[in-house]
C-alpha cells in the first residue's frame, strides 16, 4: 500500500525533465516510467537521506527537491508549486 503517490517530474541527463510515476511505500521511493510498468526504474531507500528544497525563478521547473541518498545517489524531482513539493 502506497503512502504517497503521484506523477512528478524527474531531472534527467543534460537538464531534461521526464514525467514519471513516483510512489513512497514504507521507507522506499519507487519510480516508474508509467502506471502500467510492473517493475520500477528507480528504488531509493529514504532512510538516512537528506532532502534539499530548491527554488529557481524563471526556469521550466520552478521548484525542486534534491534527494541525496546514503550511497551517493542523487535524485532531483521537479514541481510546479512549492505546496506540491512540501507535500512530498
Buried (B, 14 or more C-beta within 10 A) or exposed (E): EEEEBBEBBBBEEEEEBBEBBBBBBEEBBBBBBEEEEEEBEBEBBBEEBEEEEBEEEEEEBBBBBBBEBEEEEEBBBBBEEEEBBEEB
